[in-house]
Amino acid sequence: MARQTRQKGDRTQQVPVALPREETAPEGWLRNLRFSGFTLLMLALVILAVIVLAPNLRILLEQRAQIAQLEQTVKDAEASVGELTEEVDRWKDPAYIEAQARERLNYILPGDISYLVVGDAGPQQGTANGLPISDQIQTTKTDWLATLLSSVYTAGLTTAAPQDLETVP
């Protein structure tokens, strides 16, 4: 686009004029930003305040977390004290003491008859073969040391394949 500027008599001179370039939002915002001495002073004060207060703020947050943890510990201890107080109150009751003595120490009152079942193992269990388990000590019918040595000698001196070897009972 051209613009007419000077007119002398009949002559007009046309001078080319460029249209303003479209600016993006950040460029326009930065271009319109003006710093005064007061703005720079306030910015420096804010930065200084952050530098001075940041360690104290960190300490404050750590102390708040520690206080919350200690408060939770106190609540847990108070609950434990409540449970223990209830337990002490139960032990003040003679009927509770009698029941605990009967249950824990197997005490009985004079004249009562107590039956104690000893060795109640439940149903009889058997071996892998289905035979019942013996309650008597038994000895083995083979000498385990001789069997072990023969196994070592056989494994070391044979030329047969492993599947061809027989196990000695």
TIMI-231811 format. One record per residue (C-alpha): residue number from 1; residue in one letter; chain; z, x, y. Coordinates in steps of 0.25 Angstrom, whole numbers. Example, Ala and Ser with C-alpha at 12.3 -4.5 7.8 and 13.67 -1.06 7.14 Angstrom:
% TIMI-231811
<i=1&aa=A&ch=A&Z=31&X=49&Y=-18>;
<i=2&aa=S&ch=A&Z=29&X=55&Y=-4>;
//
This chain:
% TIMI-231811
<i=1&aa=M&ch=A&Z=0&X=0&Y=0>;
<i=2&aa=A&ch=A&Z=-3&X=5&Y=14>;
<i=3&aa=R&ch=A&Z=3&X=2&Y=27>;
<i=4&aa=Q&ch=A&Z=-3&X=2&Y=40>;
<i=5&aa=T&ch=A&Z=5&X=10&Y=50>;
<i=6&aa=R&ch=A&Z=-2&X=14&Y=63>;
<i=7&aa=Q&ch=A&Z=-12&X=7&Y=70>;
<i=8&aa=K&ch=A&Z=-21&X=13&Y=81>;
<i=9&aa=G&ch=A&Z=-31&X=5&Y=86>;
<i=10&aa=D&ch=A&Z=-39&X=1&Y=75>;
<i=11&aa=R&ch=A&Z=-35&X=11&Y=65>;
<i=12&aa=T&ch=A&Z=-24&X=8&Y=55>;
<i=13&aa=Q&ch=A&Z=-19&X=19&Y=46>;
<i=14&aa=Q&ch=A&Z=-14&X=15&Y=33>;
<i=15&aa=V&ch=A&Z=-2&X=24&Y=27>;
<i=16&aa=P&ch=A&Z=1&X=23&Y=12>;
<i=17&aa=V&ch=A&Z=15&X=18&Y=9>;
<i=18&aa=A&ch=A&Z=22&X=19&Y=-4>;
<i=19&aa=L&ch=A&Z=30&X=7&Y=-9>;
<i=20&aa=P&ch=A&Z=45&X=10&Y=-12>;
<i=21&aa=R&ch=A&Z=47&X=14&Y=-26>;
<i=22&aa=E&ch=A&Z=55&X=5&Y=-35>;
<i=23&aa=E&ch=A&Z=69&X=11&Y=-38>;
<i=24&aa=T&ch=A&Z=77&X=8&Y=-50>;
<i=25&aa=A&ch=A&Z=91&X=3&Y=-49>;
<i=26&aa=P&ch=A&Z=99&X=16&Y=-51>;
<i=27&aa=E&ch=A&Z=90&X=23&Y=-41>;
<i=28&aa=G&ch=A&Z=91&X=13&Y=-31>;
<i=29&aa=W&ch=A&Z=106&X=13&Y=-33>;
<i=30&aa=L&ch=A&Z=108&X=28&Y=-32>;
<i=31&aa=R&ch=A&Z=99&X=29&Y=-20>;
<i=32&aa=N&ch=A&Z=107&X=19&Y=-12>;
<i=33&aa=L&ch=A&Z=120&X=26&Y=-16>;
<i=34&aa=R&ch=A&Z=126&X=33&Y=-4>;
<i=35&aa=F&ch=A&Z=138&X=41&Y=-4>;
<i=36&aa=S&ch=A&Z=148&X=42&Y=7>;
<i=37&aa=G&ch=A&Z=159&X=52&Y=9>;
<i=38&aa=F&ch=A&Z=169&X=40&Y=6>;
<i=39&aa=T&ch=A&Z=162&X=37&Y=-7>;
<i=40&aa=L&ch=A&Z=162&X=51&Y=-12>;
<i=41&aa=L&ch=A&Z=177&X=52&Y=-8>;
<i=42&aa=M&ch=A&Z=180&X=39&Y=-16>;
<i=43&aa=L&ch=A&Z=172&X=44&Y=-28>;
<i=44&aa=A&ch=A&Z=180&X=57&Y=-28>;
<i=45&aa=L&ch=A&Z=193&X=49&Y=-27>;
<i=46&aa=V&ch=A&Z=189&X=40&Y=-39>;
<i=47&aa=I&ch=A&Z=185&X=53&Y=-47>;
<i=48&aa=L&ch=A&Z=198&X=60&Y=-44>;
<i=49&aa=A&ch=A&Z=206&X=47&Y=-47>;
<i=50&aa=V&ch=A&Z=199&X=47&Y=-61>;
<i=51&aa=I&ch=A&Z=202&X=61&Y=-64>;
<i=52&aa=V&ch=A&Z=217&X=60&Y=-60>;
<i=53&aa=L&ch=A&Z=219&X=47&Y=-67>;
<i=54&aa=A&ch=A&Z=211&X=49&Y=-80>;
<i=55&aa=P&ch=A&Z=222&X=57&Y=-87>;
<i=56&aa=N&ch=A&Z=233&X=48&Y=-82>;
<i=57&aa=L&ch=A&Z=225&X=36&Y=-87>;
<i=58&aa=R&ch=A&Z=223&X=43&Y=-101>;
<i=59&aa=I&ch=A&Z=238&X=45&Y=-102>;
<i=60&aa=L&ch=A&Z=241&X=31&Y=-98>;
<i=61&aa=L&ch=A&Z=232&X=26&Y=-109>;
<i=62&aa=E&ch=A&Z=238&X=35&Y=-119>;
<i=63&aa=Q&ch=A&Z=252&X=30&Y=-115>;
<i=64&aa=R&ch=A&Z=248&X=16&Y=-116>;
<i=65&aa=A&ch=A&Z=242&X=18&Y=-130>;
<i=66&aa=Q&ch=A&Z=255&X=25&Y=-134>;
<i=67&aa=I&ch=A&Z=264&X=14&Y=-128>;
<i=68&aa=A&ch=A&Z=256&X=4&Y=-136>;
<i=69&aa=Q&ch=A&Z=257&X=12&Y=-149>;
<i=70&aa=L&ch=A&Z=272&X=13&Y=-146>;
<i=71&aa=E&ch=A&Z=274&X=-2&Y=-143>;
<i=72&aa=Q&ch=A&Z=267&X=-5&Y=-157>;
<i=73&aa=T&ch=A&Z=277&X=5&Y=-164>;
<i=74&aa=V&ch=A&Z=288&X=-3&Y=-157>;
<i=75&aa=K&ch=A&Z=283&X=-16&Y=-162>;
<i=76&aa=D&ch=A&Z=281&X=-11&Y=-176>;
<i=77&aa=A&ch=A&Z=296&X=-5&Y=-175>;
<i=78&aa=E&ch=A&Z=301&X=-18&Y=-170>;
<i=79&aa=A&ch=A&Z=294&X=-26&Y=-182>;
<i=80&aa=S&ch=A&Z=300&X=-16&Y=-192>;
<i=81&aa=V&ch=A&Z=314&X=-18&Y=-185>;
<i=82&aa=G&ch=A&Z=312&X=-33&Y=-187>;
<i=83&aa=E&ch=A&Z=308&X=-31&Y=-202>;
<i=84&aa=L&ch=A&Z=320&X=-22&Y=-204>;
<i=85&aa=T&ch=A&Z=330&X=-32&Y=-197>;
<i=86&aa=E&ch=A&Z=325&X=-43&Y=-206>;
<i=87&aa=E&ch=A&Z=327&X=-34&Y=-218>;
<i=88&aa=V&ch=A&Z=341&X=-31&Y=-214>;
<i=89&aa=D&ch=A&Z=344&X=-46&Y=-212>;
<i=90&aa=R&ch=A&Z=339&X=-49&Y=-226>;
<i=91&aa=W&ch=A&Z=349&X=-38&Y=-231>;
<i=92&aa=K&ch=A&Z=360&X=-45&Y=-225>;
<i=93&aa=D&ch=A&Z=358&X=-57&Y=-234>;
<i=94&aa=P&ch=A&Z=366&X=-56&Y=-247>;
<i=95&aa=A&ch=A&Z=355&X=-64&Y=-255>;
<i=96&aa=Y&ch=A&Z=344&X=-54&Y=-251>;
<i=97&aa=I&ch=A&Z=353&X=-42&Y=-255>;
<i=98&aa=E&ch=A&Z=356&X=-49&Y=-268>;
<i=99&aa=A&ch=A&Z=341&X=-52&Y=-271>;
<i=100&aa=Q&ch=A&Z=337&X=-37&Y=-267>;
<i=101&aa=A&ch=A&Z=348&X=-32&Y=-276>;
<i=102&aa=R&ch=A&Z=343&X=-40&Y=-288>;
<i=103&aa=E&ch=A&Z=328&X=-36&Y=-285>;
<i=104&aa=R&ch=A&Z=329&X=-22&Y=-281>;
<i=105&aa=L&ch=A&Z=341&X=-17&Y=-289>;
<i=106&aa=N&ch=A&Z=341&X=-27&Y=-301>;
<i=107&aa=Y&ch=A&Z=355&X=-31&Y=-298>;
<i=108&aa=I&ch=A&Z=361&X=-44&Y=-304>;
<i=109&aa=L&ch=A&Z=373&X=-53&Y=-301>;
<i=110&aa=P&ch=A&Z=384&X=-53&Y=-311>;
<i=111&aa=G&ch=A&Z=381&X=-63&Y=-322>;
<i=112&aa=D&ch=A&Z=366&X=-62&Y=-320>;
<i=113&aa=I&ch=A&Z=356&X=-58&Y=-331>;
<i=114&aa=S&ch=A&Z=345&X=-48&Y=-327>;
<i=115&aa=Y&ch=A&Z=333&X=-45&Y=-336>;
<i=116&aa=L&ch=A&Z=325&X=-33&Y=-334>;
<i=117&aa=V&ch=A&Z=312&X=-31&Y=-340>;
<i=118&aa=V&ch=A&Z=309&X=-16&Y=-343>;
<i=119&aa=G&ch=A&Z=295&X=-10&Y=-346>;
<i=120&aa=D&ch=A&Z=287&X=-23&Y=-344>;
<i=121&aa=A&ch=A&Z=273&X=-16&Y=-343>;
<i=122&aa=G&ch=A&Z=265&X=-29&Y=-345>;
<i=123&aa=P&ch=A&Z=255&X=-31&Y=-356>;
<i=124&aa=Q&ch=A&Z=253&X=-20&Y=-366>;
<i=125&aa=Q&ch=A&Z=241&X=-11&Y=-362>;
<i=126&aa=G&ch=A&Z=232&X=-4&Y=-372>;
<i=127&aa=T&ch=A&Z=224&X=8&Y=-373>;
<i=128&aa=A&ch=A&Z=209&X=9&Y=-371>;
<i=129&aa=N&ch=A&Z=206&X=6&Y=-385>;
<i=130&aa=G&ch=A&Z=215&X=-7&Y=-384>;
<i=131&aa=L&ch=A&Z=226&X=-1&Y=-393>;
<i=132&aa=P&ch=A&Z=240&X=-3&Y=-387>;
<i=133&aa=I&ch=A&Z=247&X=9&Y=-381>;
<i=134&aa=S&ch=A&Z=258&X=15&Y=-389>;
<i=135&aa=D&ch=A&Z=272&X=17&Y=-384>;
<i=136&aa=Q&ch=A&Z=274&X=29&Y=-393>;
<i=137&aa=I&ch=A&Z=270&X=44&Y=-391>;
<i=138&aa=Q&ch=A&Z=258&X=48&Y=-399>;
<i=139&aa=T&ch=A&Z=252&X=62&Y=-402>;
<i=140&aa=T&ch=A&Z=238&X=65&Y=-402>;
<i=141&aa=K&ch=A&Z=231&X=67&Y=-415>;
<i=142&aa=T&ch=A&Z=222&X=78&Y=-410>;
<i=143&aa=D&ch=A&Z=225&X=91&Y=-404>;
<i=144&aa=W&ch=A&Z=220&X=91&Y=-390>;
<i=145&aa=L&ch=A&Z=220&X=106&Y=-388>;
<i=146&aa=A&ch=A&Z=211&X=108&Y=-400>;
<i=147&aa=T&ch=A&Z=202&X=97&Y=-395>;
<i=148&aa=L&ch=A&Z=201&X=103&Y=-381>;
<i=149&aa=L&ch=A&Z=198&X=117&Y=-387>;
<i=150&aa=S&ch=A&Z=187&X=112&Y=-397>;
<i=151&aa=S&ch=A&Z=181&X=104&Y=-385>;
<i=152&aa=V&ch=A&Z=180&X=117&Y=-377>;
<i=153&aa=Y&ch=A&Z=174&X=125&Y=-388>;
<i=154&aa=T&ch=A&Z=164&X=114&Y=-392>;
<i=155&aa=A&ch=A&Z=159&X=113&Y=-378>;
<i=156&aa=G&ch=A&Z=158&X=128&Y=-376>;
<i=157&aa=L&ch=A&Z=152&X=132&Y=-389>;
<i=158&aa=T&ch=A&Z=142&X=120&Y=-393>;
<i=159&aa=T&ch=A&Z=127&X=120&Y=-391>;
<i=160&aa=A&ch=A&Z=126&X=105&Y=-393>;
<i=161&aa=A&ch=A&Z=124&X=95&Y=-382>;
<i=162&aa=P&ch=A&Z=136&X=88&Y=-376>;
<i=163&aa=Q&ch=A&Z=132&X=74&Y=-382>;
<i=164&aa=D&ch=A&Z=131&X=80&Y=-396>;
<i=165&aa=L&ch=A&Z=145&X=85&Y=-396>;
<i=166&aa=E&ch=A&Z=156&X=77&Y=-403>;
<i=167&aa=T&ch=A&Z=170&X=75&Y=-397>;
<i=168&aa=V&ch=A&Z=181&X=79&Y=-407>;
<i=169&aa=P&ch=A&Z=192&X=68&Y=-408>;
//
